[in-house]
Amino acid sequence: MEEVHDEHQLLHYLKQYQLETVFPEPLRPSMTVCHFEKCELICRQGEASEYLYVLVGGKIKIFTTSAQDKTLVLCFKTPLEVVGDVEYVRESHIINTVQAVTPVVMLRIHYQQLAEHAGDYAPLLKFLLKIISHKFYIDSNFSSFNLMYPVEVRLASYLLSISTEEAGAVEHEGLDSFNLTDISNLIGTSYRHLNRVIQKLCTDGFIERNQGFIQIKDRAGLRQIAGHNIYE
């Protein structure tokens, strides 16, 4: 992680996402701009939570790990998103592990400074309430989606959620065979059935599986199958 104390960068992101009124001026000297590399961990499940993060660039993956070291990917997020909000309100340890999928930019502020300068600041509290309530709404839709839609639709949605499209060119995140277990857990199916669906999508020309990796070949076709992307 690279931490930058740059007022111009900070003001740029606050203005870009209309957050000037959310974070009052007394807070800003304590706020930093943090740059994370691809695959770098931002926070780890079970550790003490000290910072509120605001995602302003890139894509992150949120996942949980069981006592048996089994990993379940919960969702992927792009700006604007907040990490550490629930922990701040509940005064708890970090609930889930957060990792950068692409190079990521985040605004960061320590809980102590947040409480000292904006503990009862209405615009910030309203912002956090909106973010947290949206997470509960997404969780509700997520459960319904896994119950009501076929595996092909769920897999198409998942594959779209881990790909990025910039300047007209599509870049894809590779999926190795080890991660297919996580995917099957996330979308609520068996590893064997997931493999059958992957084979069908390969046969139909939507994706290609080569040496343990999956690559999207027909993004528009996957969008048509998915209908909407529930995993973001």
N, C-alpha and C positions, 0 to 999 in steps of 0.2 A: 504493500500500500504506500502511496505517496500522498502525504498530507500537505496542502498548500494554504498558506495564510495570504490570500489575495482578495482584497476588498472589491476590485473590479470584476473578478470572476464570480464572486459571491453575488454581487448586485445583478450581474448578467443573468444568472440562473433564477434569482428571486423574481426578476422582472419577466423572464421568459415564461415562468409558470404562475405568474400573478400571485406571488407569495409575499410581496412587500408589506402588506397589512397583516399577514399571518405571523411573521416574525418581527417583533418591534425592534427599533434601533438599539435599545440597551442590550439586546441579545447578540447582535451581529459581530461585535469584537470577539465573541466566544465561539462563533461558527467558523468551521473550516471546510474547504473543498477537498474531498478525498478521491483519489484515483486508484482503482483496483484493476489488476490484470486479469485476463481470462483465466478461469478456474480457481482464482484466489478466494479463500474463505473470508467472508465479511464478519460473520459472527457464528458461534458454535453452540449447539443445543446443550443446555445444562450449565453453561458458564454464567458468571455474574453479568447482568445487563447494566451498562453504564451510559450508553449513548442512544440518542435518537438519530436515525439516518433518513434522509429524504433522497430517493432515487431520482436523478435528473438526467441520466444518460446511460444507455446500455440496457442489458437484460440480466436479471438475476433468477436463480433457481432456489426454491425453498423446499427443504426436505426434512424428514424426521428419521431417527434411527432408534430401533427397539433395543431392549436389553440383550437380545441375541445377535446384535449387530446387523439386523436386517434393515435395509434402507427403503423408505417410501417417499418418492417425489410427490409433493403436494401440489405445487403450481409453479408457473413462471410469471414474472412480472416485468413490465416495462414502465417508463415514467408516465404519469407521476405516481409514485408509490412511497409508502413510509414503512420503515423497519424499526422495531423497538417501541412502537406506540402502545401495544397491549401490555408489554412488560413495564413500561413507564407508569401506566395507569394502575396496574395490579401490583407494582413494586415486586416483581417476580424475576426469577432467572430466565435466561433466553429459552424460549419455547421450542423453536426450530432452528436448524442450521441454514444459513443463507450463503450462497456461493455465486460468484460472477460467472455467467455463461459467456458473455462478451466483455471487452473492456468496459468498465463501469465508472460512472461519476456520481458521487453522493455528497450531499451537504450533511455535516455532522455537528452535533452539539451535545455536551455532557448534560445528564439529567439534573445535576446540581445547579448548573447555570439556568436550565430551563425552569426549574422550580423557583429559583431565586428571582428571576427577572420576568417570568410570564406564567407563574403558577395559577393566577386567577385572571389571566388575560383572555377576554372573551373570544376574540377572533381566532386565537390559537386553539382554544378548547373546542370551538365549533368545528374547526378544521379537523382535529383529531377525532371528534365524534363522527364526522362524515366519513372519514377513512375507515374507522373501525366498523361502523354499521355496514359499509359497503363490503367489508370482508365477510361479515356474517351472511349477507345476502348472497355472495358468491359461493360460500360454503353450502348454503341451502340448495342453490342451483346445481352445484357439483354433484351432490348426492342424488338428486332427481335425475340428472343427466346419465349417471352410471346405471341407474335402475331402468330407465325408459328407452335408451337408444342402443342399437346393436353395436357389437365390438368394432365393426368396420368404420362406423361413424366416429366412435371414440378414438380409435387409432389415428384416423385422418386428422382429427382435431389436435391430438397430441403432437403429431409430426409437424403440423403447421406452427404449433406454439414454440418449437425449438429451432425454427428456421428464421433467418432475418433477410430482409430485402432492402437493399440500399442502392440508390442511383440506377435503378432498373436491373441490377444484377442480383441474383439470388445466391446467398451463401448458406450452406447447410452444416448443421452440427452432426458429426458422425455418431452412430449408435452402435456400440459393440455388443456382442452376444451376452456378456455379463449383465449389461443394463436392461436387457429384455425382461429379466425377472422383475426389476423395479417397475417397468412399464406395465407388465401384466398386473402387478399389484395395484398400481395407480388407477388403471381403467377398469378394474374389477373383472378379470378373466383369468383363465389358466395359461400357463406358459405354452402348453401344447396348442391350445386354440388360437393364441396370439400368433404362433408360427404359421398356422393354417391361413389366417387372415393376411399376414404379411405376404405369403406366397401368392394369394389371390391378387393382391394389389400389384405385386411384381408382374404377374401374368397379364394383368390389364394395362400395364405400362405406366402406372402412377408413380411407382418407386422402383429402385434397383438395389438388390442386395449383393454385395460383392466382398468376399474375404472378411465376413463378420460385420460389415458396415452397411448401413441403409442410407441411400441418398434419394431425395425427392427429384423425380423426373417431370412430373406434371402437376405444378402447384395449383393451377386453376381447377384441374380435375379433383384434387383433394379438397379444395374449398367447396366445390359443389357437393361432394360427399358429406363433408363436415357440417355444412349449413351455417354454423357459427363456431367460434373457437372458445370452448368453455374452459380450457386449461390456462387462460391468462386473465 
